[in-house]
C-alpha cells in the first residue's frame, strides 16, 4: 500500500493523533529539561520505564505495558526529583538506576515467551499499536501536564534557571523539582511506548536543544521546541509508513537534522553579531597614536 492509502487507515490516524499530543508535551517540557540540566535523567527515566513496561508485559500481557511503563517512570522520577538539589550526586545515582533498570528490563524480556514484536516495540516504539484506550490515557496525561504547567510555569522556570535565587525568594524549589520530575516521568513513559526507550531522548531533548540555538527567550524557545517536535514525530510517522519500519529512526533523524540546521543558523548569527559590534578605530585616535609614536622616537635633548 502507498503512503496515501495508509493515511486513510484508522490505526494510522490514531497514531498521528497520539504522536501530535506526545510532541506537544515533549516540546513544552523540553526547554525546562535543558534548562535544569536533566538530559541524563530523561535517559535514566526511560530505562526504568522500559523495565516497568517489560515487567507488566511479562506479568499481565501487552495490554498492561503502558501502565507498567508509567509506574516505573513515575517512581524513578520521584527519586530524581528528591535529588534535585544534590546535583553533585544526582548523575551517579542516575547511572546506578539506569543500569539496574536496563538489566531488569532485559531479564523480563528474556522471560517473556509471547510475540517478539511486543518486546521489540518497547525498545524502538510501536505507535501503530495505539488504540482508543491509549489515546484516552494520552489525552488525560496531556491535560494534567498542561494544567500543571499553566499554573506553575513561572516559578518552575525561575527554579530551573536559578534555583539558589529562587529558594532565597521563597519559591518551593524542592516541591517543584518533584512535581516536574513526575510530569517528566509520565511524558517519558508515553514516549517509550511511541518512539521506544532507546530514542526517547531524541524527542524530549533534541527539539529543545535546537530551539535554544536560535533564541534566549524561554517562551519563544518553547514555541520552537513544540514546532520542531511536531515536525519530527509526524514526519517520522509518515516516512515510516511505506517501508514499514519503526518510526524511531525517522524521528531521531529529523530531529537531528533540525538541530544541525539550528546550530548552523545560530553560529552564523553569532558571527554576524560579533562583526557588527567590532568598532573601527576613529581618525583622532589614529592621529593621537601616531603622534605618540613619533614623540617616542624623536631624540631627547642632552642635559
QUIPESUL-V38839 format. One record per backbone hydrogen bond with DSSP energy under -0.5 kcal/mol. CO is the residue of the C=O (numbers start at 0). NH is the residue of the N-H. E is the energy in kcal/mol with one decimal. If there is no record, write none. Layout:
# QUIPESUL-V38839
CO&NH&E ; CO&NH&E
This chain:
# QUIPESUL-V38839
1&5&-2.1 ; 2&6&-2.0 ; 3&7&-0.6 ; 4&7&-0.9 ; 5&8&-1.6 ; 8&12&-1.9 ; 9&13&-2.4 ; 10&14&-1.8 ; 11&15&-2.3 ; 12&16&-2.1 ; 13&17&-2.5 ; 14&18&-2.7 ; 15&19&-2.3 ; 16&20&-2.2 ; 17&21&-2.4 ; 18&22&-2.5 ; 19&23&-1.9 ; 20&24&-2.1 ; 21&25&-2.7 ; 22&26&-2.5 ; 23&27&-1.9 ; 24&28&-2.3 ; 25&29&-2.4 ; 26&30&-0.7 ; 28&32&-2.2 ; 29&33&-2.6 ; 30&34&-2.5 ; 31&35&-1.9 ; 32&36&-0.5 ; 32&37&-2.4 ; 33&36&-0.9 ; 37&41&-1.7 ; 38&42&-1.5 ; 39&43&-2.2 ; 40&44&-2.7 ; 41&45&-2.4 ; 42&46&-1.9 ; 43&47&-1.9 ; 44&48&-2.3 ; 45&49&-2.3 ; 46&50&-2.0 ; 47&51&-2.4 ; 48&52&-2.7 ; 49&53&-2.5 ; 50&54&-2.4 ; 51&55&-2.3 ; 52&56&-2.3 ; 53&57&-2.0 ; 54&58&-2.4 ; 55&59&-2.8 ; 55&60&-1.0 ; 56&60&-0.7 ; 60&63&-1.5 ; 61&64&-1.3 ; 63&67&-2.3 ; 64&68&-2.7 ; 65&69&-2.1 ; 66&70&-2.5 ; 67&71&-2.4 ; 68&72&-2.3 ; 69&73&-2.5 ; 70&74&-2.3 ; 71&75&-1.9 ; 72&76&-2.0 ; 73&77&-2.0 ; 74&78&-1.3 ; 75&79&-2.3 ; 76&80&-2.8 ; 77&81&-2.0 ; 78&82&-1.2 ; 80&83&-1.6 ; 82&85&-0.7 ; 84&86&-1.2 ; 85&88&-1.0 ; 85&89&-1.1 ; 86&90&-0.8 ; 88&92&-1.9 ; 89&93&-2.6 ; 90&94&-2.5 ; 91&95&-2.0 ; 92&96&-2.6 ; 93&97&-2.8 ; 94&98&-2.1 ; 95&99&-1.9 ; 96&100&-2.9 ; 97&101&-2.5 ; 98&102&-2.3 ; 99&103&-2.5 ; 100&104&-2.6 ; 101&105&-2.2 ; 102&106&-2.0 ; 103&107&-2.5 ; 104&108&-2.3 ; 105&109&-2.0 ; 106&110&-1.8 ; 107&111&-1.1 ; 114&117&-0.6 ; 114&118&-0.9 ; 115&119&-2.7 ; 116&120&-2.1 ; 117&121&-0.8 ; 118&121&-0.6 ; 118&122&-0.7 ; 119&122&-0.8 ; 119&123&-2.0 ; 120&124&-2.1 ; 121&196&-2.2 ; 122&197&-1.9 ; 123&247&-0.8 ; 125&128&-1.5 ; 126&129&-1.7 ; 130&134&-2.0 ; 131&135&-2.2 ; 132&136&-2.3 ; 133&137&-2.6 ; 134&138&-2.6 ; 135&139&-2.5 ; 136&140&-2.4 ; 137&141&-2.5 ; 138&142&-2.4 ; 139&143&-2.2 ; 140&144&-2.7 ; 141&145&-2.6 ; 142&146&-2.4 ; 143&147&-2.5 ; 144&148&-2.4 ; 145&149&-2.3 ; 146&150&-1.5 ; 147&151&-2.8 ; 148&152&-1.2 ; 151&155&-2.0 ; 152&156&-2.9 ; 153&157&-2.4 ; 154&158&-2.6 ; 155&159&-1.6 ; 156&160&-2.3 ; 157&161&-2.5 ; 161&165&-2.4 ; 162&166&-2.4 ; 163&167&-1.9 ; 164&168&-1.7 ; 165&170&-2.6 ; 166&169&-1.3 ; 170&172&-2.1 ; 171&175&-2.4 ; 172&176&-2.3 ; 173&177&-2.1 ; 174&178&-2.5 ; 175&179&-2.8 ; 176&180&-2.2 ; 177&181&-2.0 ; 178&182&-2.1 ; 179&183&-2.7 ; 180&184&-2.5 ; 181&185&-2.4 ; 182&186&-2.2 ; 183&187&-2.6 ; 184&188&-2.3 ; 185&189&-1.8 ; 186&190&-2.2 ; 187&191&-2.4 ; 188&192&-1.4 ; 189&193&-1.2 ; 190&194&-3.0 ; 190&195&-1.0 ; 191&195&-0.7 ; 192&125&-1.9 ; 193&126&-0.6 ; 198&201&-0.9 ; 199&202&-1.0 ; 199&203&-1.8 ; 200&204&-2.5 ; 200&205&-1.2 ; 204&208&-2.8 ; 205&209&-2.5 ; 206&210&-2.3 ; 207&211&-2.0 ; 208&212&-0.7 ; 209&212&-0.9 ; 210&213&-1.5 ; 210&214&-1.5 ; 216&220&-2.7 ; 217&221&-1.9 ; 218&222&-2.1 ; 219&223&-2.5 ; 220&224&-2.4 ; 221&225&-2.2 ; 222&226&-2.1 ; 223&227&-2.9 ; 224&228&-2.4 ; 225&229&-2.5 ; 226&230&-2.4 ; 227&231&-2.2 ; 228&232&-2.7 ; 229&233&-2.5 ; 229&234&-0.5 ; 230&234&-1.8 ; 231&235&-2.0 ; 232&236&-2.4 ; 233&237&-2.2 ; 234&238&-2.5 ; 235&239&-1.5 ; 236&240&-0.7 ; 237&240&-0.9 ; 237&241&-0.6 ; 238&242&-0.6 ; 239&243&-1.1 ; 239&244&-1.0 ; 246&250&-2.7 ; 247&251&-2.8 ; 248&252&-2.2 ; 249&253&-2.6 ; 250&254&-2.4 ; 251&255&-2.2 ; 252&256&-2.4 ; 253&257&-2.3 ; 254&258&-2.1 ; 255&259&-2.3 ; 256&260&-2.4 ; 257&261&-2.5 ; 258&262&-2.6 ; 259&263&-2.3 ; 260&264&-2.6 ; 261&265&-2.7 ; 262&266&-2.3 ; 263&267&-2.4 ; 264&268&-2.4 ; 265&269&-2.1 ; 266&270&-2.3 ; 267&271&-2.4 ; 268&272&-2.4 ; 269&273&-2.3 ; 270&274&-2.3 ; 271&275&-1.7 ; 272&276&-1.5 ; 274&277&-0.5 ; 276&278&-0.6 ; 277&279&-0.5 ; 281&285&-2.0 ; 282&286&-2.7 ; 283&287&-2.3 ; 284&288&-2.5 ; 285&289&-2.1 ; 286&290&-2.6 ; 287&291&-2.2 ; 288&292&-2.0 ; 289&293&-2.4 ; 290&294&-2.5 ; 291&295&-2.0 ; 292&296&-1.3 ; 293&297&-1.4
